[in-house]
């Protein structure tokens, strides 16, 4: 009886090729790290703060911003803050006239606090902003802001407002989830949270334990 033919062995990928690809990846990561570490040598220097951006949600943030504006002579932009009557009274009490205070009510959350104003700031040639928000909100706000504003060449310096016993610490999933939304906004120009909720929300609800 004739012997059964032995099927040919599938050629294996040479280890040398895998090693070469691994070295290439490390070179790319090293180059990216070097660019980041030396960014101060090739990026233009950041100017002193040019304005104050206040994220609404607590009037104490606006009080702190009013003190900063009076001390440093900076204009103020409040995104999603208190009602106009109270805000104008609060800033006027610190001697800030209406021309130095801009109230913007387009934002509905932390991401839109930045996306609703960042292109206007860029057109106004603003490159350095003092970011005022509560200390328990600052990690998420700073991550989102550095992604969104950083994509427009705008630097942020945090000014956390103490919240004491009113603090509600935010989980890392919330912080990084909003960071991912910010990165997708930079890439697509859209907030994809609604799109993802419409398509995957029912599936996620089904996976929830009953």
C-alpha positions as CSV (number, residue, x, y, z in Angstrom):
1,X,0.0,0.0,0.0
2,X,1.3,3.4,-0.9
3,X,2.4,5.6,2.0
4,X,0.2,8.5,2.7
5,X,1.8,11.7,1.6
6,X,2.9,14.0,4.4
7,X,1.3,17.5,4.2
8,X,3.8,20.2,3.8
9,X,4.6,22.1,7.0
10,X,3.4,25.7,7.1
11,X,6.4,28.0,6.9
12,X,7.0,29.7,10.3
13,X,7.7,33.4,10.4
14,X,11.4,33.8,10.9
15,X,12.3,34.9,14.4
16,X,14.7,37.4,12.9
17,X,11.8,39.3,11.3
18,X,9.9,39.4,14.6
19,X,13.0,40.6,16.4
20,X,13.5,43.3,13.7
21,X,9.9,44.5,14.1
22,X,10.3,44.6,17.9
23,X,13.4,46.7,17.6
24,X,11.6,49.1,15.3
25,X,8.8,49.5,17.7
26,X,11.2,50.3,20.5
27,X,13.0,52.8,18.3
28,X,9.6,54.5,17.6
29,X,8.7,54.6,21.3
30,X,12.2,55.9,22.1
31,X,11.9,58.7,19.5
32,X,8.4,59.6,20.7
33,X,9.7,59.8,24.3
34,X,12.7,61.9,23.2
35,X,10.4,64.4,21.4
36,X,8.3,64.7,24.5
37,X,11.2,65.2,26.9
38,X,12.8,67.8,24.6
39,X,9.6,69.6,23.6
40,X,10.8,72.7,25.5
41,X,13.6,73.1,23.0
42,X,11.5,73.1,19.8
43,X,8.0,74.3,21.0
44,X,7.6,78.1,21.4
45,X,7.7,79.2,25.1
46,X,4.4,79.4,26.9
47,X,3.5,83.1,27.6
48,X,2.2,84.1,31.0
49,X,-1.5,83.4,31.7
50,X,-3.7,85.4,29.4
51,X,-7.1,84.6,30.9
52,X,-9.1,82.6,33.4
53,X,-11.4,79.8,32.4
54,X,-13.9,78.8,35.1
55,X,-15.9,75.6,34.8
56,X,-19.4,76.0,36.2
57,X,-20.9,73.8,38.8
58,X,-20.1,75.6,42.1
59,X,-20.3,79.3,42.7
60,X,-17.2,79.1,44.9
61,X,-15.2,78.6,41.7
62,X,-16.5,81.9,40.4
63,X,-15.6,83.6,43.7
64,X,-12.0,82.3,43.4
65,X,-11.8,83.4,39.8
66,X,-13.1,86.9,40.7
67,X,-10.3,87.2,43.3
68,X,-7.7,86.0,40.7
69,X,-9.0,88.4,38.1
70,X,-8.8,91.4,40.4
71,X,-5.3,90.4,41.6
72,X,-3.8,89.6,38.2
73,X,-5.9,91.9,35.9
74,X,-7.0,89.0,33.7
75,X,-10.2,88.6,31.8
76,X,-12.6,85.8,32.8
77,X,-14.6,83.2,30.8
78,X,-17.2,81.3,32.8
79,X,-18.4,78.1,31.0
80,X,-21.8,76.8,32.3
81,X,-21.7,78.9,35.5
82,X,-24.4,80.6,37.6
83,X,-27.2,82.7,36.3
84,X,-26.1,86.0,34.6
85,X,-27.6,88.3,37.3
86,X,-25.7,86.6,40.1
87,X,-22.5,86.3,38.1
88,X,-22.4,90.0,37.1
89,X,-23.1,91.0,40.7
90,X,-20.3,88.7,42.0
91,X,-17.7,89.9,39.5
92,X,-18.9,93.5,39.7
93,X,-18.3,93.5,43.5
94,X,-14.6,92.8,42.8
95,X,-14.5,95.8,40.4
96,X,-14.6,93.8,37.2
97,X,-16.8,95.5,34.5
98,X,-18.9,93.4,32.1
99,X,-16.2,93.8,29.4
100,X,-13.8,91.6,31.3
101,X,-16.2,88.8,32.1
102,X,-17.7,86.5,29.4
103,X,-20.5,84.2,30.4
104,X,-21.0,81.1,28.2
105,X,-23.9,78.7,28.7
106,X,-23.4,76.2,25.8
107,X,-21.6,73.6,27.8
108,X,-23.5,70.6,29.2
109,X,-20.6,68.6,30.7
110,X,-16.9,68.7,31.3
111,X,-16.0,67.9,27.7
112,X,-18.2,70.6,26.2
113,X,-16.8,73.1,28.7
114,X,-13.8,73.0,26.5
115,X,-15.1,72.0,23.0
116,X,-17.6,74.9,23.0
117,X,-14.9,77.6,23.5
118,X,-11.5,76.2,22.5
119,X,-11.7,77.3,18.8
120,X,-12.7,80.9,19.9
121,X,-9.8,81.0,22.3
122,X,-7.4,79.9,19.5
123,X,-8.8,82.6,17.1
124,X,-8.2,85.2,19.9
125,X,-4.6,83.9,20.0
126,X,-4.9,82.7,23.7
127,X,-2.1,80.3,24.5
128,X,-2.1,80.0,28.3
129,X,-5.2,79.8,30.5
130,X,-5.7,79.5,34.3
131,X,-8.2,76.6,34.8
132,X,-10.4,77.1,37.8
133,X,-12.6,74.2,39.1
134,X,-13.2,72.3,42.3
135,X,-10.3,70.1,43.6
136,X,-12.4,66.9,43.3
137,X,-13.1,67.7,39.6
138,X,-9.6,68.9,38.6
139,X,-8.1,65.6,37.6
140,X,-10.8,64.9,35.0
141,X,-11.1,68.5,33.9
142,X,-7.3,68.8,33.5
143,X,-7.0,65.6,31.4
144,X,-9.9,66.6,29.1
145,X,-8.6,70.2,28.9
146,X,-5.1,69.2,28.1
147,X,-6.3,66.9,25.3
148,X,-8.8,69.4,23.8
149,X,-7.0,72.7,24.4
150,X,-3.6,71.1,23.8
151,X,-4.8,70.2,20.3
152,X,-5.1,73.9,19.7
153,X,-1.8,74.8,21.2
154,X,-3.3,76.2,24.5
155,X,-1.6,75.4,27.8
156,X,-3.6,75.1,31.1
157,X,-2.4,75.8,34.6
158,X,-4.7,74.3,37.2
159,X,-6.1,76.4,40.1
160,X,-8.0,73.9,42.3
161,X,-10.7,75.3,44.5
162,X,-11.0,73.5,47.9
163,X,-14.3,71.8,48.4
164,X,-13.9,70.4,51.9
165,X,-16.6,68.1,53.1
166,X,-18.5,68.7,49.8
167,X,-15.9,66.9,47.8
168,X,-17.1,63.9,45.8
169,X,-13.9,62.0,44.6
170,X,-14.3,60.8,41.0
171,X,-13.3,57.2,40.0
172,X,-10.5,56.6,37.6
173,X,-12.9,55.1,35.1
174,X,-14.8,58.4,34.9
175,X,-11.6,60.4,34.5
176,X,-10.2,58.1,31.7
177,X,-13.6,57.7,30.1
178,X,-13.9,61.4,29.6
179,X,-10.2,61.5,28.5
180,X,-11.1,59.0,25.8
181,X,-14.1,61.0,24.7
182,X,-11.8,64.1,24.4
183,X,-9.3,62.2,22.3
184,X,-12.1,61.0,20.0
185,X,-13.4,64.6,19.7
186,X,-9.9,65.8,18.6
187,X,-9.8,63.0,16.0
188,X,-13.4,63.3,14.7
189,X,-14.7,66.7,15.7
190,X,-17.6,65.0,17.4
191,X,-18.6,63.8,20.8
192,X,-19.2,60.1,20.2
193,X,-20.8,59.3,23.6
194,X,-24.4,59.7,22.2
195,X,-23.5,57.5,19.2
196,X,-22.0,54.8,21.4
197,X,-25.0,54.9,23.8
198,X,-27.5,54.6,21.0
199,X,-25.7,51.5,19.5
200,X,-24.3,49.8,22.5
201,X,-26.5,51.0,25.4
202,X,-29.1,48.2,25.1
203,X,-26.3,45.6,24.9
204,X,-24.7,47.0,28.1
205,X,-28.0,47.0,29.9
206,X,-28.5,43.4,29.1
207,X,-25.1,42.5,30.5
208,X,-25.9,44.2,33.8
209,X,-26.5,41.7,36.6
210,X,-30.2,41.6,37.6
